[in-house]
Amino acid sequence: MTKPASLDWQAAEATARRLTRQWAADEPGGGVIGFDASGICFSHAGGVESLATFAPFTVDSVVRYASLTKHVFSAMVLAHSDLIGLDDPLGQHLQELRSPLAEVTVGQALDMSGGLPDTRECLSLLGLSVYTETKAGALLDYISRLERLNFAAGTEVSYSNTGYRLVEAALERRGFGFDDFVQRELSTPLGIALKAPDVWNDPVKDLVPGYWHSGESWQLSAAGLHISASGSLTGSARALATWLQALLGDEGRFAGLLQKLQATRFLADGRPTGYGLGLRKSWLGPREFVGHGGSHPGYKTYFLLDPETHAGFVVVSNREDTNGYKIALESMAGLTGLTLPAPVTDLGDGLYVTETGPWWIEIKGSTCTYLDADETLYDDGEGWVSSRSASSPLRLRRDGSALVGEVGHAARRFLPAAAHEPVPASLSGVWHSDEGAEFTIENGTVLMGIGPVRQARTLNALGNGRFLFTLNDGPWVKRICLHMLAPDRLELVSSRARMIEYRRRA
């Protein structure tokens, strides 16, 4: 197949090179590949794969794909539809799950509409660091004790890794391991090196270290969480491009697979969403594309595909600050000649909160932060702005001093947050979780952690029993909403975990 004349690969490559200039020769770097059905159309790499050896980063450098794993695991689920169906409730396969988690379907667990709390975020709200080591069995035991969802299954879309962890556990009980599937169905037939380790410290051939910048220097990344099939896959940019070419090729063992993975999924009320099975839709003008991003501490990845022309882009990086989505989307715009949407900066800067409940947003220029998740705002016509994100859908407009619309497909009305409201003394005390975690509030300050890792963080009132505070956890800075449920009962809320409760110790 010859390259379609309408595709401008020279413009695409120039865009990719411009956006990766931050990959300096003596810093962590990354690689970008542009490809179509005829093969690789360009490849570009910059920076180094190790600050110990200063070996140059190449498109054959092995990185952690992180959440790019999800569509591959979803392919495994589809391959075993005789054992586990998308409409099966999770409790059918994991009998220890409690209601309402047990009633979430396999499909909802994979398409981000299940409301399943993200395991890593739950651990953060219990005071456990990203570096704390956890095992698969103990994590499943913990999830099996949960009795709250982030929202009723099928009513919203909000990103969570837990569904993939649970479905993987269900398949493992039937004797099917994810890495076995990867080796048998992808690596061997395509002649590429892919590996899905269980934990961060499992050796992986040629895996390069990841890095994050502390503000003063580059730091090696690490993570203690059992990774699971939500983000365990490793490989190079070239290996990923080879797999995606085969997926786009739609032939042989992969015939019909991309169509199944990107097929439109629906909420319980019939509304369509833009997130499929490990794939999310993106738009440029009238055109629809499909891809996904990945993020582990020290690694950022992204791929974007055009099923119509069989063209695509792969971005991998071993540095925390890479914006793979921007690189891929702007390269696709250069390739197709389509116009990039312009960010909106006039919605009204400030902090906003719903009349009741823990839902807050902050507007700063073109960035909207919702429950600590950042999204860029774009013009959506007739006074509306949109995130244009299938995994974090957001659509708002101004209504007087309020912002109204939908976030995650759920209707929301945000009002300006209370300014400089004092933190009431009645909040002080020791707050305890059923999981054994606890923190103290003294004089408007949250004290969380013990000994040398104890953090003291100031509470900022949002009004009506809501307060914000910040936690630092390695490469991540997280803003948490403390929401009073009763005089002696509260919940801590982040974007991916909205149900961690504490009670005041008597």
N, C-alpha and C positions, 0 to 999 in steps of 0.2 A: 504493500500500500504506500503510495506517495503522500508526502505532506500536503495537506490542503492549502491551496494558494492563498486563502483568506487569513491564514495564521502567520503572524509576524514574529518569528522566533528571534530575530535580531533585537526587536524592541523588548521582548520578554527577557532576554538575557541581560540587556542593558539595565532594565529595571531591577532584576535580581542582584546584579553587581552593585548598583547604587545603594540598595537597601541593606547590603551586608558589609558596607565599608567599616562598620564598627568592629568587625572581626580582625583586629590588628595582629600583626605577625608575631607578637610576643604575648598574646592573650588567648584564652579559650576561644574556640571558633565554631565552625559549622560547615555544612555543605548544602547546595541546592542543585536539583536536577530537573530539567524540563524534558518531557518525553511525549511521544505519540506512538501510534501503532507500528511505525517504521523503526523505532528505537529511540535512543537518547539523542535529543536535539542540542542540548548543551548541558554542561556540568560546571559548577563553580564551587570552590572551597576556599576558606580563609581561616586564619588563626592557627592555633596548635591543638593537638589532641591531648597533650599532657604538659603541665607546667613543671614537671620533673625532668622530662626528656626534651621538651620543646620540639618534638616531632610534628611536622605539619599535619593539620587536619586534612583528610581527603574524603571523597565520597565513598570510600571503602572503610572508613573509620566506624567502629561498632559503638552504638549508643543505646540507651534505653528509649524505646519508642513510647513508653508510657501509655496514654489512653488511645493511641492508634491501634493498640491491641484489641479494642472492643469489637470492631467489625470482624476481625479474624475469629474471635471467640464466638460471635454470633453465627458465623459460618459453621462452626462446630455444632452449635445448638441445632441449626437447621438440618445438618447432616444426620442428626439423631432424633428426628421428629417422631420416630416410632417409639422412642423411650420417653421423650419429654416434649410436650406441645406448648405453643405460645399461649394458649388459653387455659393451661393448667394452673391452678392456684399453687403457690410455692409450698404451702402446707401439705400438699399431696406428695411432695418429694422430700420435704424436710419436716417431719412430724413434730419436732420439738419447737417449731416456731409458734408464737402466741398470736392471737388475734390483736390487731388487724393486719399484722405483717403476713400471717398465714394466708390471708385472702387475696393478697396482691398476686396478679397473674405473672407468669414467666415473661410474657410480652411486655407488660407494664414495667417489670423489673429491668428490662433491657432498653426500653424506649424513653426512660426518664420521666414517666408519668405515674410511677408507683408510689411516690411519696416516701420511699425508704430513706431513713437517715443515713448519711455518709459516715462510714465507720471511722475514718481518720478524723473527721471533724468532731464526732462524738468524743473521741479520746482527748482531743484538744480541750473540749469543754469540761472534761473530767480532770484536767491539769496534767495530762501526759504529753510529753514532748514528741516531736516528729522523730527524735532519735531513740525513743523507748522501744525496745524489742518486743514484738508480740508474735504469737504463733497462730496458725490457722485454726486449730481446734479450740483454743481459748477464745478467739475472736468470735467463732460461731456460737460458742456457749453464751458469750456476752450478748450478741444480737438476739439470741433466742430468749433472753430475759426482757427484751424491749416490749413495751405495750402501747407505744405511740408512734404514729407516722408523722412526717413533716406536714402532710396534708392528706385528705382523703384520696385514695387511689383513683386515678383517672380524671381528676379535676384540674390538675396543673401540670406543667413541665418544669422540672428543676433538676439540675445535674446531681447525680449521686453515683458512687462506685459500688455501693453495697449490693445492688441487684446482680451484678456480674459475679461478685463473690459468692452469693447464695446459689445461683444457678450452676456455677462451677462445682460447688460442694455437692449439689444434687447429682451431677454427672459422675463425679468421682465415686460416689456411692454405688454407681452402676458399673464401675470398673473402667471409666473412660477419663484419662488424664489429658489436660490441655496440651502439654508439650509433646505428648505422643501424637496427637492430631497434627500439630504443626510440622513435626518431622515427616510424618507419613504423607500428608496431603499437600504440603507447600514446599518444604525444604528439599526433599528428595526429588519430586517431580520437576521442580524448577531449577534445581542445582544451585540453591542459594543457602547461605548460613543464617538461620534464624534460631533463637533459643528463648525459652520462656522459663526462667528460674523462679523458684518459689519465694526466696527471700533475697534481700539486697546483697548479703554477703556470700551468696552462692557464686563460685567462680564461673565466669563466662569468657570464652576464648576471645582475646583481642578487645574486650570491652574497655573503652576509654573512660577516665574519670570525669565526673561532672563538677561544675564550679558555680559558686554564687559570690557576689561582691558585697562585702560587709559595709562598704562606704569608705573603708581604708585600704583593704587588700582583698585579693581573691582567696576564697576558702573552698576546701574540698567538701563536696556534698555527701550526705549519708541519710539513711532512713531506716527505721526499725520495724515498720509495719510489714507484716506478711503481705506480699504484693498482690497476689490473686490475678485472675485472668482479666481484671479490669484494666491492668496496665503492666503486665509482666514481660511482654515480648521485647527482645533485643535484636539488633541487626544494623546494617549499614544503610546509607541513602540508596546505594545501588541495588541492594537486595530488596528494599521496599519498592523501588521503582519497577523492578522486574516482576514482583508480585502484582502490583497495581496494573501493569500492562496486561498481564494474564487475566486479571479480573475484568478489565475493560474489553479484552478480546472476546469474551463471552463464548468460548468454544470448549469442547471436550468436557473434562471434569468440572470446569468452572462455568459452563453454560447456564445462563439464567440466574446465577448467584448474585450479581450486582443488582439486578432488578428486585430480587427478594430483600436484599439488605436495605435498599433505599426506598422501598415501597412505603407509601404514606401510611402513617399510624394515626389513630384517632383517640380523642378523649372520650370519656363515658357518655357525654352528651352528643357525640357525633362530630364535634369540631375536629378538623384535621390539624396535625402538628407538622413541624418541619424536621423532627428528629426521628430517624428510623431505627434500625438495629445496628448501633455502633457507627452510624453515619449521620451527618447533619447537612442540611441544604444551605447553600449560600446563593446570593443573587447579585448580578450586575445588570442593571437595566432590565430588559425583558427576559434575560437568560438565567437559567437555573443550573447551578453546579452542585457537586456533592463532595464532601471531604470530612476531615476530623483533625483535631489537635491533640497534643499530648504534653503533659507537664509532670515531671518528677523533680525533686530538688536537684538543681544543677543541669537539667536537661529540658529542652523545648523542641517539639517536633510539630509538623503539620503536613498534610497533603490535600490537594484540591484537584478534582477530576472534572473533565467535560465529557460526559458520555456520548455527546453528539459527534465530536471530532476525535474521540479517543486520545485526547491530549491531557496532560496533567503535570503537576509540580509536586516535588517532594522537598521538604525543608527539615534538616536535622541539625541539632546544635548541642554542645556540651557547656552551655552557659545559660544562667537563669534569666538573663534580660532579653533574650531573643524573642521577637514577635513574629512567629512563623506564619500566623494567619495574615498579617499585613504583607509579608513577603510573597506569599502564595497568591493572595487576592490581587495585589497590584501587578504581579507578573502575569496573571491571567488577563487582567485588563489590557496590559501592553500587548499580549498575544492576540487578543480578539478585537482590539480597537474599541472595546466598550468603555463607557465613562464610569469612573469611580464615583460613588456617592460622596457628597460634601458633608463633613461633620457640621452639626448644628451647635451654635454657642450662645443662643439667646433665650433658652428656656427659663432662665432665672436661677442664678447661683444661690445655694443655701441648703440647709438641712430641713427635711420634711418627714412627717410621720403620720400614719393613719390615726383616726380619732381614738381607736382602741386597738389592742394587739401589738405585736412586736415589730411590725413592718415599717421600715424607714428607708429613705433614700437621701443621697446627697448629690447635688448638681454642682459641678465645677467645670465651667466651659462646656466642652463637648463630651465630658465624662459623667456618666451616671453610676453611682455606687448604690447597689441595692443589697442590703444585708451583707455588706462587705465584699460583694462581687462587682467588679468594674466592667462597664460596657460603654462603648462609644455610641453617641446619639447621631442619627441621620434624619434628614428631612423626609417625611412620609406623606407630604401633601396636606392641604387644607388645615394647617395649624398643628398637625400631628408630627411627632418625632418617633423614631423606632430604633431599636438596637440592631435590627436586621440579623439577629442571631437565633438560630433554631434551638440551640441548647439553653439560651438565656433570653427568651423572647420578652420584649418590653415595648409597649406603645403608649405614649402619653401626650397630653396636650394641656395647655394652661386654661384654667377656669377661675378667673379672678385671681386670688392669691393662692389657690389650690392647684395641684397637678392631678389630673384624672386620667384613667385609662385602664390598661391591663399590664400586669407583670406575671410572667409565667402562665399567661392565659387566664389569670384570676383577676377579677375586677378590683381595682384599688382607687382610693381617693386619699391623697396626701395633703396635709396642711402644714404650714410653717411650724417648725418645732419651737417649743418654749425657749425663749432666750434668757440665759443666765438664771434659770430657776435653781434654788438651792436644793441640795440633797437632804432629805429629811433625816433627823436623828433616829427615827423609828426603824430605819433600814439596818442599823448597826447590829452586830451579833455574829455568831458562828453558824454557817450554813452548811448542811450535810446532805450528801447524796446517798441513795440506797446502795450504790456501788462502792462506797467507802471514801469517796472524794469529799473534800471540804475546803472552804475558804472563809475568810473573815472580812467583815466590813467595819471599818472604824473611821469616823469623821469624814465620810464621803470618799473613802479610799478602799479599793478591793485589795486584799492581801491573799495571794494565791501561790501555792508551792511551799516547799520546806527548805530550810538551810540556805545554801548558797544559790539555789535556783528560785528563791522566793521573790516574787514580783509585787511591787506596790503600784497600783494603777488608779488614777483619779476617775471617779464617776462623773459623767456629764448628763444632766437631766434633759430628757426629751418631753417631759410632761406626762401626766396621767399614768404614773407608775412604770415608766420606761427610762432606762439609763444606758449610756454607752461607756465602754472602757476598752482599752487596747491591750492586747497580749503580744509579746514578742516570742517567736518560736523559730530559732535558726534563721533560715532565709526568709521567713514569712512574718509579716506584721498583720494581725487580725483585729478587727473591731467587733466586739461582742455586745449584743443587746441583753441587758438584764431586765426581765419583764416580770413584774409582780403579779402573781395569780391570786394571792390571798395574803393577809397580814404575815403569815408565817410560811408562805410557800411561793417560790419563784421558779422561773425557767431561764436558762441561758440559750441565746439564739444566735446562730450564724447562718450563712446562706444555705449550707448543705445539712445542717443539723439544727432542728428547731424544737427540740422536745426533751432536752436534758434538764431534769427538775432537781431542785434542792429545797430542803426544809430547814427552818431555823431550829438549831439545837436548843433544847430547853435548859 
